[in-house]
């Protein structure tokens, strides 16, 4: 029904993916990591689609990462292997589900507390399986994790529990410095500390197989660190990119593949145009520092002075040079691709102006 349709035939608002751009972004990242002998473990919180995950794996990713246990279950059932769950899992039902997933795929879960480890181990033993765990390192306010100086002791305690297998360390960074040189300095200082922690654990006789923690902002920094090998980078937003990401030095290779298709539905005044998208269809949540609220930008439309979103409608304030008629179609680029993509049940995958595929998104509401 949808395949082969032109953009004009799609009901608005709609989420469009430019396949050529998305596939180029995936190739660019994969080629870089192959050249550096680096390790890429892309985070899935943005697109939440196994078909895109498989493209990332085909391009050289060593596995995938995600915070949601529900999403991990969906990926396991879709045949995706080597999953790192970047969150601590509590509660009888969730732990039981984690045990089941561990029987079918290589799944690792983050831990930062020995009582949680005991719960996981007891459940795994009772279910005749073993759960892989990776200790999360504390990176500051807003982060789970154990303090670096307490990591070795926690790992030694983990080793006493038969139902779990210690795989390594993982962390979530907050290195949002706009300057590439400053991000590099911050990242290398952190990795120096993690290198010391790794050596302490190995001196205690425990192997550290996994080191996983870089993110999109350090995609071309973490692999340059020579003190450790194969640090996994959990980059995610590069697949779609967004306009705020494009303003930061170091992200030039990645273009915006995700847009929201919208139609002008009213011209109430000469300098105003109303569109049928809003916060329910295009996130204006925040810039990448999670502090400054910003909105979408129009693609291929000059003369837009500002955009103000309501839940289901948006008003574009226009200059005299803007050419907008009622019924005209436009695309807007969100400020945050991850939080926009999850608003949709259906993705229109476009190539050469036509629908090549329609991807339904059952992973949207999985937590």
N, C-alpha and C positions, 0 to 999 in steps of 0.2 A: 504493500500500500504506500509506504513512504519512500522506498528506494527509487532513486531516479528523479524525485521531485526537485524542483528548483527552490531557491530560498523564498521566492514570492508566495509559494503555496503552503508554507509552514505557518501554523497558527502561532501568534505571539501572545505573551513573551515565550521565548524558547532558548534553550542552551545549545549553542553551536560549538563544534570542535573542528578546527581546520586540521585535517589529517596530515597534510604535507608539513605544516609547521610543527605539529606535535611529534611526528616521526623524526623530523630533523632535530628537535630538541633532545629526543631520546638517543639518537645516533651521536650527537655532539657530546653528550655526557658519557656515553659508553665508550666512544673512541678515546676520550681523554683518559679514562681510567685504565683502559687497556695499555695505552702508551706509558702510563705511570706505574703499571703493575699494582694499581690500587684496588680497593674493595668498595663497591657501591651496594648499599642496602636501602633502596628507596622506600621512603615512608608512603603509606597508601591513604592517608587521611583525606587527601584532596579528591582524587578521582574515584577511589573505592571500587574499581572495576578489575576483575581478574584478567580480562582480555588486554588491558593496558599493562598490567603487571607482567604478563607473559611477554609483551614486547620489550619491557625493561630487562627481563631475565635473558631474553634472546640477544639483547645488546650487551650482555656481559655482567649484569648485576649478580651478586653472590646469593641473594635472598631478598626478602622484603621485611618491612617493619610496620607495625600498626599499634595503636593504643587499645583498640577495642577487641575484647574477647569475642563478641558476636561477629565482628568482621573477620576475625581469624577463623572462626568456624566456617563462615561462608567461603573463605579462600581455601581452606583444607578440603571442603566438599567440591571445590572447583579444580582441584588437582595441583594447587600451588604448594610448593615445599620450601622448607627452611624459612620459617616465620619467627621473627622476634616480636613478642608482645611487650611494648614499652610502657608497661603499667603494672602495678602490683595487683594481684588477684585475691580477693577475699570472698568469703561466703560459701556455704556448703554446695549450693547449686552450681556456682561458677567453678569451684575447684573440681567438682565432679565432671563438669564439661571439659575442663582442661585435661583431666586424666584421659578422657575419651579421645580427645584430639591427639594426645601424645602417642596413642597406639597406632595412628594412621600416618602422621607426618612428623617431620623434624620441627618441633615447636619449642621455643625457649621463652621463658617468662621472667620479667624483672622482679627482684626481691630486694628488700632493705631492712628486714626485721627477722630475727631468728624464730619468733613465734609463728610467723607466716610460713617460714621454711618447714617448721615442724608439721603444720597443718597440711602443707602440700605433700610432704614425705609420707605421712600417715595415710592420707587418701590414696596416694599412688601405690603404696604397698598393699593396701586393702583391695585395690583394683588391679593388682598384678601388672603394674607398669612402672615407668620411671619418668619423672618430669625434669626437663632441662631448665636450669636457672642461671641467670646472669645478675650479678650484684649491680644495682643502680647507685651511681655516685652523686652525692649532693652537689649541686651547682649554684646554690644560693636561693633567696626567697622565691617562692613559686615552683620550687623543684622538690620532688620526692628524693629519696636517696640517703646513703650513709656518708658521714664525714670521711674524707680521704684517710685520715690517720687511724680510723677505726675499721677500715676495710679488711685488712689482713685477719684480724681477730674474727670478724664475721665469716670470712671464707673458711677459716679453720673449724668453726662451729658447723658450717654447712656440710663439711666433709664427713661429719659424724652421722649424718642422716642418710640411710640407705635408699630412700625413695626418691631422692633427687640427685641430679648430676650437675656439678658446677661447670659451666662453660666459659665464663669470663666476666667482663665488666662492660657496662654501658652507661651513657650519660646523655642528658639533653642540655645543650648549651644555650646561652643567651647573649652571644657575641654579635650585637646589632650595630657595631660601629660603622658609620657610613664610609669611612676611608679604608681602602683595601690594606694599606700598610698597618693601620691600627688593628684591624681584625687579625692580620697575620701575627702581629706581636702578641696579642691576647691569646690566640689559639696555641701558639708555640709555648707560651708560658704555662698554659693549662696542660699541654701534652707532656711537658717536662715533669710535672707533678704526677701525672698518670703513669708515666714511665717508671717513676720511683715506686709507686704503689704496686705496679706489676712485678717489679723486681723483688720487692719484699715478699709478695705472695709466692713467687717461684722459689725464692730462697727457703721458704717454709716447706717446699716439696710439693706444691700444688701447681699444676699446669694451667696457664691462662690462654685458652684457645681463641676467645672472642674479645676484641676491643671494638666497641661500636658507639659512635657518638657524634661525629661531625654532622652538619646539616647543610641546607642549601647555601647559606651564607658563607660556608667554608669549603665549598665544593672544589675550588682550585687552590686551597691552602693546606688542608689536612694531609693530602697525599704528598705534599712537599716536605713534610717533617721527616727527617732521616733517623730519628732516635727510635722509632717503632715501625714495624712492618704491618702492612695490610690493615690499617685502621679503617673500619667500616664507616662510610659517610651516609647518614640517613637523609639525604636530599630528597625532596618530594615536589616542591612547587615548580621546579624547572620544567616539568612535563607540560604544563599549561602556561605558566608564567602569568604575570599581571602587570598593570602599569606602574604600581609602586616598586615592584621588583626591578623594573627596567630603569628606574631612576638611580639605582645604586651601582657604583663602579664595581666591575667584576662580573656583572650579569649580562653584558652586551651580547654574548653568543645565543641567548635564549629569547625567542620571540613569543608574542602573545598568541596562543592557539585557541583560547577560550573566550567567547563573547556571548552576550545576551542579545538576541534578536528582538527588536521592539518596533512598534508602529506609532506614529504620531496620530493622536485621536482628537486633538483640539488645538486651535490657535486663538485663545481667548483675548490676547492682546498682541500688538505687533512685536513686542520683545519677549513673548512667552509662548512656549510650545509644551503641550501635555502629551505624555507617552504612557503606554500601557505596561510599564514595568515599575517596580518599586522595591522596597527592602525585602519583600517576600520572594523576589525573583532575581535580585542583584544585590549582594551584600555591600553595605557601606560600613561594615563593622569597624575596621581599623586599618591603619598602615601596618607595616611589619614590626613596628616597635610595640604594637598593642596599646598605644596610648593616644595617638592623634587620630580622631575620627575623620575619615576622608570618604569621598564618593566616587562613582564611576566616571569614566571619560568616554565621550563619543568617538567612534572610529570613523574617519573619513567625513567629518563634518566640522568645518571651520566656523568661527563666530559664536561658539558656546561660551558664555561668560561664567555660568555656574549651573550646577544641577542640584535640585533639592528633592529628596525622595520622601514619599509617604509609604505606607505599607504596600499599596498596590498600584500607585501611580507616581510619576515623577514629572517635575517641571524643569524644563531647560530655559534658562534666561539667555536671550540671544542678542547679539549685536545686529546692526543694520545689514551686515554682509551675509548673515546666515540665510541659507535657502532651505526652508522647511515648509512643506505643504501637508495638510491633513491627508492621512493615508500613506505617507512616505514611510519606507522601511529604513531602519538604521541598525547598526550594531554598537553596543557599548562594552567597554573593557572594564571589568570589575577591579577594585583596588586590592582584593584578596581572592585569588582563584579558589582556594581550598573551601572557604566558607560559602562561596557562591555555588560551586558544583554540587554540594550536598543538598541544595534546595530542590533539586530536580529528580523526578522519577525516570526521565527519558533524556538521552543525549543524542543530538543529531550530528553524526560524523560526516563532514562535508569534504568533497574534493571537486575542484573545478566548478564550483558554484552549484553542485548537485549533491543530494543525499546519497552517500555510498552505503551507509549502514545506520541503523537505529539501535542504540545500546540502552536497554532498560537497566535501571540501577537498583537492584534489590539490596545492595549494601548501604543504601542511603540512611536508613534508620537504625542500623545495627550498632549497638553500644556495648 
